[in-house]
Protein backbone atom coordinates (compact mmCIF):
# COMPACT_ATOMS: atom_id res chain seq x y z
CA UNK A 1 0.00 0.00 0.00
CA UNK A 2 1.25 3.46 -0.94
CA UNK A 3 1.42 5.85 2.06
CA UNK A 4 0.12 9.35 1.73
CA UNK A 5 2.13 12.47 2.52
CA UNK A 6 0.91 12.76 6.11
CA UNK A 7 1.86 9.17 6.89
CA UNK A 8 5.33 9.71 5.48
CA UNK A 9 5.76 12.84 7.62
CA UNK A 10 4.63 10.99 10.72
CA UNK A 11 7.10 8.20 10.14
CA UNK A 12 9.86 10.70 9.30
CA UNK A 13 9.42 12.76 12.48
CA UNK A 14 9.13 9.61 14.58
CA UNK A 15 12.45 8.44 13.23
CA UNK A 16 14.01 11.84 13.86
CA UNK A 17 12.74 11.87 17.45
CA UNK A 18 14.13 8.39 18.07
CA UNK A 19 17.48 9.39 16.56
CA UNK A 20 17.69 12.55 18.67
CA UNK A 21 16.81 10.63 21.83
CA UNK A 22 19.44 8.02 21.06
CA UNK A 23 22.02 10.74 20.37
CA UNK A 24 21.25 12.45 23.68
CA UNK A 25 21.50 9.21 25.62
CA UNK A 26 24.70 8.29 23.78
CA UNK A 27 26.38 11.66 24.43
CA UNK A 28 25.36 11.56 28.08
CA UNK A 29 26.76 8.06 28.36
CA UNK A 30 30.06 9.11 26.80
CA UNK A 31 30.33 12.17 29.08
CA UNK A 32 29.60 10.14 32.17
CA UNK A 33 32.03 7.42 31.12
CA UNK A 34 34.77 10.07 31.01
CA UNK A 35 33.99 11.01 34.62
CA UNK A 36 33.38 7.63 36.24
CA UNK A 37 33.15 7.72 40.03
CA UNK A 38 33.48 4.49 41.97
CA UNK A 39 32.24 3.81 45.47
CA UNK A 40 35.65 4.27 47.09
CA UNK A 41 36.14 7.59 45.37
CA UNK A 42 32.72 8.77 46.49
CA UNK A 43 33.40 7.76 50.09
CA UNK A 44 36.64 9.75 49.98
CA UNK A 45 34.60 12.75 48.85
CA UNK A 46 32.23 12.15 51.76
CA UNK A 47 35.14 12.05 54.20
CA UNK A 48 36.47 15.31 52.78
CA UNK A 49 33.20 17.24 52.44
CA UNK A 50 30.74 15.91 55.01
CA UNK A 51 30.89 18.10 58.12
CA UNK A 52 28.67 15.69 60.04
CA UNK A 53 31.17 12.88 59.51
CA UNK A 54 34.08 15.13 60.45
CA UNK A 55 32.28 16.26 63.60
CA UNK A 56 31.38 12.71 64.61
CA UNK A 57 34.96 11.54 64.14
CA UNK A 58 36.31 14.49 66.11
CA UNK A 59 33.84 13.79 68.91
CA UNK A 60 34.77 10.11 68.88
CA UNK A 61 38.46 10.90 69.15
CA UNK A 62 37.78 13.45 71.88
CA UNK A 63 35.68 10.99 73.88
CA UNK A 64 38.29 8.25 73.70
CA UNK A 65 41.01 10.76 74.64
CA UNK A 66 39.00 11.72 77.74
CA UNK A 67 38.27 8.13 78.73
CA UNK A 68 40.89 8.30 81.52
CA UNK A 69 40.11 11.81 82.70
CA UNK A 70 38.71 10.51 85.98
CA UNK A 71 42.13 9.19 86.98
CA UNK A 72 43.46 12.75 87.12
CA UNK A 73 41.85 13.26 90.53
CA UNK A 74 44.34 10.77 91.99
CA UNK A 75 47.37 12.52 90.50
CA UNK A 76 49.57 14.87 92.61
CA UNK A 77 48.48 18.50 92.39
CA UNK A 78 50.92 21.41 92.62
CA UNK A 79 49.79 24.78 93.98
CA UNK A 80 51.64 28.08 94.22
CA UNK A 81 50.43 31.35 95.66
CA UNK A 82 51.79 34.81 96.44
CA UNK A 83 49.85 37.39 98.43
CA UNK A 84 50.41 41.00 99.44
CA UNK A 85 48.37 42.60 102.23
CA UNK A 86 48.46 46.26 103.27
CA UNK A 87 46.27 47.02 106.31
CA UNK A 88 45.97 50.73 107.24
CA UNK A 89 42.83 50.42 109.34
CA UNK A 90 42.78 52.43 112.59
CA UNK A 91 43.99 50.56 115.67
CA UNK A 92 43.29 51.17 119.36
CA UNK A 93 46.97 51.36 120.23
CA UNK A 94 49.17 52.62 117.38
CA UNK A 95 52.24 52.46 119.62
CA UNK A 96 51.89 48.68 119.89
CA UNK A 97 49.99 47.81 116.69
CA UNK A 98 51.26 50.52 114.37
CA UNK A 99 49.42 52.56 111.78
CA UNK A 100 49.85 50.04 108.92
CA UNK A 101 50.61 46.34 108.72
CA UNK A 102 52.21 45.03 105.52
CA UNK A 103 52.31 41.27 105.00
CA UNK A 104 53.81 39.29 102.09
CA UNK A 105 53.03 35.58 101.96
CA UNK A 106 54.38 32.88 99.63
CA UNK A 107 53.04 29.32 99.64
CA UNK A 108 54.12 26.16 97.85
CA UNK A 109 52.06 22.99 98.21
CA UNK A 110 51.61 19.48 96.81
CA UNK A 111 48.37 17.63 97.46
CA UNK A 112 47.01 14.23 96.46
CA UNK A 113 43.78 12.32 96.77
CA UNK A 114 44.40 8.58 96.91
CA UNK A 115 42.07 5.80 95.67
CA UNK A 116 41.71 4.52 99.26
CA UNK A 117 40.20 7.84 100.40
CA UNK A 118 43.21 9.34 102.16
CA UNK A 119 43.74 13.01 101.31
CA UNK A 120 47.15 14.54 101.99
CA UNK A 121 48.70 17.96 101.48
CA UNK A 122 52.27 18.93 102.11
CA UNK A 123 53.02 22.64 101.94
CA UNK A 124 55.48 25.31 102.93
CA UNK A 125 54.57 28.91 103.79
CA UNK A 126 56.94 31.87 104.13
CA UNK A 127 55.59 35.26 105.18
CA UNK A 128 57.10 38.61 106.16
CA UNK A 129 55.31 41.14 108.35
CA UNK A 130 56.21 44.81 108.81
CA UNK A 131 54.53 47.13 111.38
CA UNK A 132 54.78 50.83 110.49
CA UNK A 133 54.23 53.55 113.10
CA UNK A 134 54.99 51.50 116.22
CA UNK A 135 57.05 52.87 119.09
CA UNK A 136 60.62 51.48 118.98
CA UNK A 137 60.69 51.53 122.77
CA UNK A 138 57.58 49.35 123.03
CA UNK A 139 58.11 47.20 119.93
CA UNK A 140 61.85 46.97 119.23
CA UNK A 141 61.37 44.48 116.38
CA UNK A 142 58.82 45.94 113.97
CA UNK A 143 59.39 43.44 111.15
CA UNK A 144 59.80 39.67 111.23
CA UNK A 145 59.43 36.53 109.10
CA UNK A 146 57.42 33.34 109.67
CA UNK A 147 58.25 29.99 108.02
CA UNK A 148 56.04 26.94 108.35
CA UNK A 149 56.06 23.46 106.77
CA UNK A 150 52.62 21.84 107.13
CA UNK A 151 51.22 18.36 106.61
CA UNK A 152 47.43 18.00 106.42
CA UNK A 153 45.71 14.60 106.43
CA UNK A 154 42.09 13.52 106.28
CA UNK A 155 40.50 10.05 106.07
CA UNK A 156 36.81 9.13 105.68
CA UNK A 157 35.36 6.68 108.20
CA UNK A 158 31.74 6.36 107.01
CA UNK A 159 30.89 8.03 103.69
CA UNK A 160 33.53 7.30 101.07
CA UNK A 161 35.08 4.62 103.26
CA UNK A 162 38.36 3.47 101.70
CA UNK A 163 37.71 5.83 98.76
CA UNK A 164 34.62 4.08 97.40
CA UNK A 165 33.00 7.37 96.33
CA UNK A 166 36.25 8.66 94.84
CA UNK A 167 36.66 5.55 92.71
CA UNK A 168 32.99 5.67 91.70
CA UNK A 169 33.42 9.28 90.55
CA UNK A 170 36.49 8.25 88.58
CA UNK A 171 34.58 5.43 86.89
CA UNK A 172 31.65 7.75 86.21
CA UNK A 173 33.76 10.40 84.47
CA UNK A 174 35.65 7.79 82.45
CA UNK A 175 32.49 5.95 81.41
CA UNK A 176 30.75 9.17 80.34
CA UNK A 177 33.65 10.02 78.04
CA UNK A 178 33.80 6.44 76.78
CA UNK A 179 30.07 6.38 76.00
CA UNK A 180 30.30 9.69 74.16
CA UNK A 181 33.29 8.47 72.15
CA UNK A 182 31.73 5.16 71.12
CA UNK A 183 28.40 6.84 70.37
CA UNK A 184 30.06 9.38 68.07
CA UNK A 185 32.12 6.63 66.48
CA UNK A 186 28.99 4.65 65.64
CA UNK A 187 27.43 7.81 64.25
CA UNK A 188 30.36 8.20 61.87
CA UNK A 189 30.04 4.55 60.82
CA UNK A 190 26.34 5.06 60.14
CA UNK A 191 27.03 8.16 58.04
CA UNK A 192 29.41 6.18 55.83
CA UNK A 193 26.90 3.32 55.57
CA UNK A 194 24.14 5.76 54.61
CA UNK A 195 26.46 7.42 52.09
CA UNK A 196 27.21 4.05 50.51
CA UNK A 197 23.47 3.37 50.34
CA UNK A 198 22.99 6.75 48.65
CA UNK A 199 25.60 5.80 46.04
CA UNK A 200 23.83 2.55 45.16
CA UNK A 201 20.46 4.27 45.24
CA UNK A 202 21.53 6.82 42.63
CA UNK A 203 23.24 4.18 40.50
CA UNK A 204 20.09 2.05 40.55
CA UNK A 205 17.89 5.08 39.83
CA UNK A 206 19.96 6.04 36.81
CA UNK A 207 19.86 2.53 35.39
CA UNK A 208 16.12 2.46 36.00
CA UNK A 209 15.75 5.70 34.03
CA UNK A 210 17.79 4.19 31.21
CA UNK A 211 15.63 1.07 31.22
CA UNK A 212 12.41 3.08 31.22
CA UNK A 213 13.72 5.40 28.49
CA UNK A 214 14.53 2.47 26.24
CA UNK A 215 11.15 0.91 26.96
CA UNK A 216 9.48 4.23 26.11
CA UNK A 217 11.41 4.46 22.86
CA UNK A 218 10.35 0.93 21.92
CA UNK A 219 6.74 1.69 22.80
CA UNK A 220 6.89 4.83 20.65
CA UNK A 221 8.12 2.85 17.66
CA UNK A 222 5.42 0.22 18.13
CA UNK A 223 2.77 2.93 18.44
CA UNK A 224 3.94 4.61 15.22
CA UNK A 225 4.11 1.28 13.41
CA UNK A 226 0.57 0.41 14.50
CA UNK A 227 -0.64 3.88 13.55
CA UNK A 228 0.70 3.36 10.05
CA UNK A 229 -0.93 -0.06 9.80
CA UNK A 230 -4.29 1.28 10.95
CA UNK A 231 -4.12 4.07 8.41
CA UNK A 232 -3.43 1.48 5.75
CA UNK A 233 -6.35 -0.55 7.10
CA UNK A 234 -4.07 -3.49 7.71
CA UNK A 235 -4.85 -3.72 11.44
CA UNK A 236 -7.72 -3.11 13.78
CA UNK A 237 -7.81 0.18 15.70
CA UNK A 238 -7.84 -1.79 18.97
CA UNK A 239 -4.15 -2.61 18.45
CA UNK A 240 -3.37 1.11 18.10
CA UNK A 241 -5.32 1.91 21.24
CA UNK A 242 -3.44 -0.80 23.06
CA UNK A 243 -0.14 0.65 21.90
CA UNK A 244 -1.24 4.14 22.97
CA UNK A 245 -2.09 2.87 26.46
CA UNK A 246 1.26 1.11 26.74
CA UNK A 247 3.04 4.29 25.65
CA UNK A 248 1.20 6.36 28.27
CA UNK A 249 2.11 3.82 30.96
CA UNK A 250 5.77 3.95 29.91
CA UNK A 251 5.76 7.74 30.13
CA UNK A 252 4.36 7.63 33.63
CA UNK A 253 6.90 4.99 34.72
CA UNK A 254 9.73 7.04 33.20
CA UNK A 255 8.60 10.16 35.05
CA UNK A 256 8.51 8.24 38.34
CA UNK A 257 12.01 6.94 37.65
CA UNK A 258 13.26 10.47 36.93
CA UNK A 259 11.70 11.77 40.14
CA UNK A 260 13.53 9.07 42.07
CA UNK A 261 16.76 9.91 40.26
CA UNK A 262 16.45 13.60 41.21
CA UNK A 263 15.76 12.76 44.86
CA UNK A 264 18.64 10.28 45.05
CA UNK A 265 20.97 12.78 43.35
CA UNK A 266 20.17 15.41 45.97
CA UNK A 267 20.87 12.91 48.74
CA UNK A 268 24.07 11.83 46.96
CA UNK A 269 25.35 15.41 46.79
CA UNK A 270 24.29 16.14 50.34
CA UNK A 271 26.49 13.36 51.71
CA UNK A 272 29.56 14.84 50.02
CA UNK A 273 28.77 18.38 51.16
CA UNK A 274 27.28 19.72 47.93
CA UNK A 275 23.90 21.13 47.01
CA UNK A 276 21.58 20.54 44.11
CA UNK A 277 20.82 17.48 42.06
CA UNK A 278 23.44 17.77 39.32
CA UNK A 279 25.85 14.83 39.46
CA UNK A 280 28.20 14.92 36.42
CA UNK A 281 30.00 11.65 37.28
CA UNK A 282 28.82 8.26 36.11
CA UNK A 283 28.08 5.54 38.64
CA UNK A 284 27.77 1.84 38.06
CA UNK A 285 26.22 -1.25 39.56
CA UNK A 286 28.41 -4.37 39.60
CA UNK A 287 27.65 -7.06 37.06
CA UNK A 288 26.77 -10.64 37.93
CA UNK A 289 30.41 -11.68 38.30
CA UNK A 290 31.30 -8.64 40.39
CA UNK A 291 28.31 -9.16 42.65
CA UNK A 292 29.28 -12.79 43.27
CA UNK A 293 32.71 -11.65 44.46
CA UNK A 294 31.22 -9.46 47.19
CA UNK A 295 30.81 -10.88 50.66
CA UNK A 296 30.06 -9.78 54.22
CA UNK A 297 32.94 -7.97 55.96
CA UNK A 298 34.63 -9.54 59.00
CA UNK A 299 32.52 -8.99 62.08
CA UNK A 300 33.99 -7.44 65.21
CA UNK A 301 33.18 -8.78 68.65
CA UNK A 302 31.24 -5.67 69.63
CA UNK A 303 29.89 -2.93 67.39
CA UNK A 304 30.48 0.68 68.45
CA UNK A 305 26.87 1.13 69.60
CA UNK A 306 27.20 -1.99 71.77
CA UNK A 307 30.34 -0.55 73.33
CA UNK A 308 28.40 2.65 73.97
CA UNK A 309 25.66 0.63 75.68
CA UNK A 310 28.26 -1.09 77.83
CA UNK A 311 29.71 2.29 78.79
CA UNK A 312 26.21 3.48 79.71
CA UNK A 313 25.91 0.47 81.98
CA UNK A 314 29.16 1.56 83.62
CA UNK A 315 27.72 5.07 84.01
CA UNK A 316 24.61 3.73 85.73
CA UNK A 317 26.67 1.48 87.98
CA UNK A 318 29.07 4.27 88.95
CA UNK A 319 26.17 6.70 89.48
CA UNK A 320 24.51 4.18 91.78
CA UNK A 321 27.69 3.85 93.83
CA UNK A 322 28.12 7.63 93.99
CA UNK A 323 24.48 8.06 94.99
CA UNK A 324 24.74 5.41 97.66
CA UNK A 325 27.80 7.05 99.16
CA UNK A 326 26.82 10.71 98.95
CA UNK A 327 23.64 10.08 100.94
CA UNK A 328 25.52 8.45 103.82
CA UNK A 329 26.48 10.40 106.96
CA UNK A 330 29.89 12.09 106.86
CA UNK A 331 32.39 10.94 109.47
CA UNK A 332 35.95 12.02 108.85
CA UNK A 333 39.15 12.09 110.87
CA UNK A 334 41.67 14.81 110.14
CA UNK A 335 45.03 16.04 111.42
CA UNK A 336 47.34 19.01 110.78
CA UNK A 337 51.01 18.86 111.72
CA UNK A 338 53.44 21.76 111.33
CA UNK A 339 56.75 23.13 112.45
CA UNK A 340 57.19 26.89 112.91
CA UNK A 341 60.03 29.38 112.83
CA UNK A 342 59.94 33.12 113.48
CA UNK A 343 62.82 35.54 113.26
CA UNK A 344 63.75 38.97 112.01
CA UNK A 345 65.76 37.26 109.27
CA UNK A 346 63.97 35.12 106.74
CA UNK A 347 66.85 32.66 106.56
CA UNK A 348 66.84 32.22 110.33
CA UNK A 349 63.07 31.68 110.33
CA UNK A 350 63.42 29.03 107.62
CA UNK A 351 66.13 27.27 109.63
CA UNK A 352 63.99 27.25 112.77
CA UNK A 353 60.98 25.88 110.87
CA UNK A 354 62.74 22.56 110.31
CA UNK A 355 63.48 22.12 114.00
CA UNK A 356 61.16 20.69 116.58
CA UNK A 357 61.09 23.63 118.96
CA UNK A 358 57.75 25.10 117.95
CA UNK A 359 55.39 22.37 116.72
CA UNK A 360 51.68 22.86 116.05
CA UNK A 361 49.32 19.88 116.03
CA UNK A 362 45.60 19.71 115.30
CA UNK A 363 43.59 16.46 115.44
CA UNK A 364 39.84 16.23 115.07
CA UNK A 365 36.73 14.46 113.79
CA UNK A 366 33.95 15.84 111.58
CA UNK A 367 30.40 14.50 111.38
CA UNK A 368 27.35 15.46 109.35
CA UNK A 369 24.15 13.87 108.05
CA UNK A 370 20.85 14.73 106.41
CA UNK A 371 17.60 14.77 108.38
CA UNK A 372 15.69 13.19 105.46
CA UNK A 373 16.84 9.62 106.01
CA UNK A 374 13.88 8.15 104.13
CA UNK A 375 14.52 10.38 101.13
CA UNK A 376 18.13 9.26 101.04
CA UNK A 377 16.98 5.64 101.11
CA UNK A 378 14.58 6.20 98.21
CA UNK A 379 17.35 7.86 96.22
CA UNK A 380 19.61 4.85 96.74
CA UNK A 381 16.80 2.55 95.55
CA UNK A 382 16.36 4.70 92.45
CA UNK A 383 20.05 4.47 91.61
CA UNK A 384 19.85 0.69 92.00
CA UNK A 385 16.96 0.53 89.53
CA UNK A 386 18.88 2.71 87.06
CA UNK A 387 21.81 0.33 87.22
CA UNK A 388 19.57 -2.69 86.70
CA UNK A 389 17.88 -1.01 83.73
CA UNK A 390 21.21 -0.18 82.09
CA UNK A 391 22.40 -3.76 82.59
CA UNK A 392 19.27 -5.17 80.91
CA UNK A 393 19.57 -2.67 78.05
CA UNK A 394 23.16 -3.71 77.46
CA UNK A 395 22.26 -7.40 77.43
CA UNK A 396 19.44 -6.66 74.99
CA UNK A 397 21.88 -4.74 72.78
CA UNK A 398 24.16 -7.77 72.68
CA UNK A 399 21.26 -9.99 71.62
CA UNK A 400 20.14 -7.52 68.96
CA UNK A 401 23.67 -7.28 67.56
CA UNK A 402 23.86 -11.05 67.05
CA UNK A 403 20.34 -11.22 65.65
CA UNK A 404 20.84 -8.26 63.28
CA UNK A 405 24.08 -9.74 61.95
CA UNK A 406 22.35 -13.03 61.17
CA UNK A 407 19.35 -11.26 59.61
CA UNK A 408 21.43 -8.95 57.42
CA UNK A 409 23.77 -11.78 56.38
CA UNK A 410 20.84 -13.95 55.36
CA UNK A 411 19.16 -11.02 53.62
CA UNK A 412 22.36 -10.25 51.69
CA UNK A 413 22.80 -13.86 50.56
CA UNK A 414 19.17 -14.08 49.50
CA UNK A 415 19.31 -10.81 47.56
CA UNK A 416 22.55 -11.83 45.86
CA UNK A 417 21.01 -15.14 44.78
CA UNK A 418 17.95 -13.31 43.48
CA UNK A 419 20.19 -10.92 41.56
CA UNK A 420 22.04 -13.84 39.95
CA UNK A 421 18.74 -15.35 38.87
CA UNK A 422 17.55 -11.92 37.69
CA UNK A 423 20.63 -11.55 35.47
CA UNK A 424 19.85 -14.88 33.82
CA UNK A 425 16.16 -14.00 33.49
CA UNK A 426 17.00 -10.64 31.94
CA UNK A 427 19.19 -12.25 29.31
CA UNK A 428 16.51 -14.80 28.50
CA UNK A 429 13.84 -12.10 28.19
CA UNK A 430 16.11 -10.04 25.95
CA UNK A 431 16.65 -12.90 23.54
CA UNK A 432 12.96 -13.73 23.60
CA UNK A 433 12.01 -10.11 22.82
CA UNK A 434 14.47 -9.82 19.95
CA UNK A 435 13.16 -13.03 18.44
CA UNK A 436 9.54 -11.88 18.79
CA UNK A 437 10.30 -8.51 17.21
CA UNK A 438 11.83 -10.29 14.26
CA UNK A 439 8.70 -12.42 13.96
CA UNK A 440 6.54 -9.26 14.07
CA UNK A 441 8.51 -7.71 11.22
CA UNK A 442 7.85 -10.85 9.20
CA UNK A 443 4.16 -10.78 10.12
CA UNK A 444 4.22 -14.02 12.09
CA UNK A 445 3.02 -12.66 15.45
CA UNK A 446 0.86 -9.86 16.90
CA UNK A 447 1.61 -6.45 18.34
CA UNK A 448 0.06 -7.53 21.59
CA UNK A 449 2.56 -10.35 21.90
CA UNK A 450 5.48 -7.97 21.36
CA UNK A 451 4.09 -5.56 23.96
CA UNK A 452 3.82 -8.39 26.46
CA UNK A 453 7.39 -9.47 25.76
CA UNK A 454 8.64 -5.89 26.08
CA UNK A 455 6.89 -5.64 29.42
CA UNK A 456 8.46 -8.92 30.49
CA UNK A 457 11.92 -7.69 29.51
CA UNK A 458 11.50 -4.34 31.25
CA UNK A 459 10.21 -6.07 34.37
CA UNK A 460 13.16 -8.47 34.30
CA UNK A 461 15.60 -5.56 34.10
CA UNK A 462 13.84 -3.71 36.90
CA UNK A 463 13.78 -6.86 39.05
CA UNK A 464 17.49 -7.28 38.50
CA UNK A 465 18.14 -3.65 39.48
CA UNK A 466 16.03 -4.03 42.62
CA UNK A 467 17.82 -7.23 43.62
CA UNK A 468 21.21 -5.63 43.01
CA UNK A 469 20.25 -2.54 44.99
CA UNK A 470 18.90 -4.60 47.88
CA UNK A 471 22.04 -6.73 48.06
CA UNK A 472 24.36 -3.72 47.94
CA UNK A 473 22.45 -1.65 50.50
CA UNK A 474 22.33 -4.66 52.82
CA UNK A 475 26.09 -5.02 52.42
CA UNK A 476 26.45 -1.35 53.40
CA UNK A 477 24.52 -2.09 56.60
CA UNK A 478 26.70 -5.14 57.30
CA UNK A 479 29.77 -2.91 57.20
CA UNK A 480 28.59 -1.21 60.39
CA UNK A 481 29.45 -4.50 62.13
CA UNK A 482 33.09 -4.22 61.09
CA UNK A 483 33.70 -1.08 63.18
CA UNK A 484 33.93 -1.53 66.92
CA UNK A 485 36.24 -3.32 69.30
CA UNK A 486 36.61 -6.02 71.91
CA UNK A 487 34.39 -6.28 74.94
Secondary structure by P-SEA (a helix, b strand, c coil): ccccaaaaaaaaaaaaaaaaaaaaaaaaaaaaaaccccaaaaaaaaaaccaaaaaaaaaaaaaaaacccccccccbbbbbbbbbbbbccccccccccccbbbbbbbbbbbbbbccccbbbbbbbbbbbbbbccccccccccccbbbbbbbbbbbbbccccccaaaaaaaaaaaaaaaaaaaaaaaaaaaaaaaaaaaaaaaaaaaaaaaaaaaaaaaaaaaaaaaaaaaaaaccccaaaaaaaaaaaaaaaaaaaaaaaaaaaaaaaaaaaaccccccccbbbbcccaaaaaaccccccccccaaaaaaaaaaaaaaaaaaaaaaaacbbbbbbbbbbbbbbcccaaaaaaaaacccbbbbbbbbbbbbbcaaaaaaaaaaaaaaaaaaaaaaaaaaaaaaaaaaaaaaaaaaaaaaaaaaaaaaaaaaaaaaaaaaaaaaaccccaaaaaaaaaaaaaaaaaaaaaaaaaaaaaaaaacccccccc
